[in-house]
Amino acid sequence: MKVAVLGTGGWGLTLGRVLFENGNKVSFWTHSQEEVDILNEFHEYKDKLPGVVFPKEFFYTTDMSLALDDADMILIVVPSQFMDSVSKQLGAITPANGKKPVVVCATKGILESTLQRMSEVILSNVSWLTPDRMVAFSGPSHAEEVSRRIYTAIVAACPSEESAQLVQSAMSCSYLRVYTSSDIVGVELCGSVKNVIAIASGVLYGINAGDNTRAALLTRGQAEMCRLGVALGADAHTFAGLAGMGDLIVTCLSPHSRNRFVGEQIGQGKTLDEILSHMKMIAEGVPTCRSTKALAEKVGVEMPIVNAVYETLFNGKAPEKSINELMQRELKSEVW
């Protein structure tokens, strides 16, 4: 099978290697000629995954048409804020020979300008793509670990079981176990909103909060994610699975988490602008916080933790004040 990967970040390169080692031919597209030159010369991206060497057979190009030529599967792994422009480029290229490639999105986020999930952005821009060929790929899966072949489980979600199983077969290997799901709405919302909760978790690390506090955050954060998901048509069970609680745990607690890092720095007194100016990689939870807050308001779902993160990130509210306000909210039943 021929696979085209759009994006040469750590996750895209790592998944490309999984596909290659499973016997597929893999090509990569990036907007940056500098990245093409670095990867062709060194077969390594030291700024993103130092010490991880990628196959010399990988083909890199800045010409999307060339990367997509005769592709059976297209894997999109670009930052969420670029998904609209990248998917428009994809939509302008009609697959040759009547092929209908499966499109897999491994990007997590909600587009701020439209409040669309990533699959919705892609489908709205790619006229030849149908929902039964659109798969979301999400779960607790840091590239830093998968690239070093550390055991990982993840979810491929699509309304079509056939397409989900195709991705499951293509991506599963000795260290990466892929499960299928039909709940693409829930899987995508889990992968997006957990990044916002992870920023809150980082704040707790930054102010030296205790384990009790983190446990409360994860469970109440999961409840907020689930409320939003159910309001948007997702299956509540998804939020207790790998894409939900699994990804929430790893993103909130792991030192690999860029979103936890942002929160930790906020908790230590740094400003958001100061933190982001020194980061080489993108913390998706920052833009997703704005879009999640707006989406929740649109559908009438209360998300107090998300609102607290928003106030701390963008309005400068002291973390301790946000936490105190959450603790002093009206008392109620755990399930509401």
N, C-alpha and C positions, 0 to 999 in steps of 0.2 A: 504494500500500500504506500502511496505517496502522500506525505503530510507536509503542509506548509504552516510554519509557526510565525505569527505576526507579533514581533516583540523579542528583544534579546536581553531582557532582564534576567535575574537569577532564576526565577520560576520558569520562564519560557525555555531557557537553556536546559534546565534540569529535566523538564518534561520532554523536551526534544530528545535528550539522551535516552530516557526511558523508551520512547518510541523507536529510536534507532536500534537499541539493544534488543528490542522485540522483533527486529527484522524489517523495519520500515525505512524507506528513503525519506530523509528530512531536509527541508530547506528553510531558511530563516529570512524574514524581511525586517529591516530596521530603517528608520528615517536618517540614521547617522552613518556617513561614510567612515568616520573615525572609528565607530564600533566595528564595522566590517573589517577594517584594516587591522585593528587590535586582535579580533578573534581569528582572522586568517593567519596572522603571524604567530600568535602565542597559544591559540586554542584554549585560552583561559581569560577570565574577566576578573582581574585581581581586586578591583574596586567593589565587586559584588559578591563573588564567591572565591576568595583567595585559596589557592591550593587545589582547586577542582579543575581537572583537565578534561576538555570535551573532544569528541572524535574529530580527527583531521578530515574525515569524509563529510562533515557538515558543510553545507553550501550557504553562504551569506550574501545578501544583495540589498540594495536600496530600491530596486525595481520590483514593485509588488506583483506586477504581471508575470515577471520571470519566476518569482517565488511560488506563485499560485499555479503555474503551468502544470496541467494534468493532475491536480491534487484531488485525492479522494477524501481527505479530511483537512480542515483548516482550524488551527488552534490559535485563539486570540488571547494574548497575555500582555496587554498594554495598560498603563495607568488609566483609571476610570475617567479622568478629565479629558483624555485623548480619544476615548472610545467613539465619540460622535464623529470626529474627523476621520479616524482610521476606518470605521465601518462605512462611511460614505465613499472612501477610496475603494473599499472592497466591493461595494454595490455597483460601482462604475465598471467593474470587470466581470463580464459574463463568462461562466465556466464553458470551456470548449467541449465539443463532441457530445453535447447533451448531458454532461455529468451533473449530478446533484450532490456535491460534497456535503458531508456532515460538518457543521460548524460548532466548535467547542469553545466556550468562553471560560477562562480560568481567572478572569479579573473580578474583583469584589468591589462593589460600590453602587451608589445611586446617583445618577446624573443630576447635578444641582439645578440646571436650567429647566429641565422637564420633569424631574422626579421619577424618571424611568429607571427600572432595573437594567442591568447590562444587556440581557437578552432582548429586552424591549427596544433598546437603542439600536441594536444590530438588526433586528427584524424590521424596524421602521426605515432603515437606510439601505437594506439589501433586498431588493424586490424579488430576486430569484430564490430567496431562502424562505422556507415554510417552517412553522413551529415544530413539525414532527422531525425536522433535521437540525434543530437548535438544542444544544446540550450545555448545561451549566456544570462546571467541575469545581467542587468546593469541599472543604473539610479541614481538619487540623493538620496542616502540612507546611511547615517552614521549609523553604528551599535549602536553607543551610543544613538541614538534616537529611532531606530526601536526596540531595546531591551527594551525600556521603553514605547513601544506601542504608539509612536507619529506618527500621520498620515503621510503616505509616499506613493508615486507612483513610479513605476519602470517598466521596459520593459523586456519581455521574447522574444528573437529573434531566429528564426530558419527558414530555407527554407520551412519546413513542417509546415503548419498551425496546423495540428493535434498535433504535438509534442509541439508547442508553447502553444496551448490551454490546453494541459495536465498540463504543468507547471503553467500556469495561474490559473487553477482550484485548483491545489495543494497548491499554495503559497498565494492566495488571502485570506484576512480576514478583520476584521472590521477596522484595522488600516494600512493594506498594500494592495494597489490596483495595480494589475498587468495588464499591457497592452501587446498586442502581436505585433510583427513585423516580416516581412520576411527578413529584411535587417541586417543579422548577421554581415556582414562586417562593415557597418556603426556604428552599436551599439557597437561593440568591439573597433573600432578606437576611437569613442567618449570617451569611458570609460578609454582608455589608454592615449590619448594625452592631455585630459583636466588636467591630473595631472601635466604635464609640465607647462601648463599655470598657474596652481595654485601656482607653485613655484614662477613664476613671480609676481603673485598677492601678495604673502607673502613678496617679496622684497619691493613692494610698501608700504605695511604696515610698514616694517622695517625702511624705510627712510621717513615715515610720508608724503607720497604723498596724493593727494586729491582724492575726489570722481570722479572728471572729468577724472583723470588718470586711475582709476580702470575701469570706464565705457568704456574708449577707449580700455583698455587691453582686457576686456571680449569680446567686439564685434570684434576686430581685431583678437583676439585669435580664436574665433569661425570661422572666415573666413579662417584662416590657416588650422584648423581642417577639414573644409568642402573641401578645395582645395585638401588636401591629400586624403580624403575619395573618392571624385569623381574620382580622378586619379586611385584609386584602385577598382573602380566598385561599390562604395556605392551610395545610394540615398541621394541627397543633402537635402531633407526634414528631414531626420533623425537628422541632426545636429541642427535643430531648435526645436527638441522635447525634451522629458524627458532625453533620453540618452545623448543628445548633450548639448544644452543650459541649460537644467535643472541641469544636473550633473556639468556642468562648473560653474554655479552660486554658488551652494552649496559648491563645493570644493574650489573655489577661495575666498569665503567670510566667511565661517564658522570657528569658533575657534576650532572645532573638527578636522579640516583638517590637517593631518600630513604633506602634501605637502606645504600647506600655512605656516605651522610652520617652515619648513626648509628654505623657502624663507625669512621669517621674520627675522630669525636668521642671514641669509646671509646679509640682509639689515642692520643689526645692527653691522656688522663687524666680525662675527665669521666665521671660516673656515668650509668647508663641513665635513672634517674628525672630527673636534671637535663636530659638531652638531650630526652626525650619531653615534658617540661613546657613546652619552648619551641618545639615543632613545631606548625604549623597543620594539617599533613596527616599521614596515617597511614603509618608504615613497616611494611608487612605482614610483613616478615621477622622481626620481634620475636615476635609470637604464633606465627608459623609455625615458628620454631625449636623451640618447646616441642612443638608437634604433630608435627613431622617426627621429632624424637628419639623421641617415644613411638611413632609409627607404625613406625619402623625397629626398635625393640625388640620390638614386637608381632610382626613378621614375621621377626625374626632376621637383619636386615641390618646389617652394620657400617658406620657412617658417622663416621669419626674427626674430619673437619672440622666436621660439624654438632655433634658432641659438644663440640668445643673452643669453638665459638661459644657454645653453651649455658653452658659453665662460665664463660666470660668475661662474658657478659651477666648471668647470674642468680646466679652464685656468687662473682663478684668476682675470678676468677683473672686475674692479670696477663697481658696479651696475649703478651708475650715468653715467659713460661713455657709458655703453650699452644702457641706455635710451636715452642719447643725440644722439647716432648714429642712433637709430630707428627714432627719431624725425626729423633727418636731411637727411633721405633717399630721393631718387628722388620722387618728387610729382607726383601723379597719380589719376585716378578715383577710387572711393570707391570700385566698382565692377570690378575686373580684374582677 
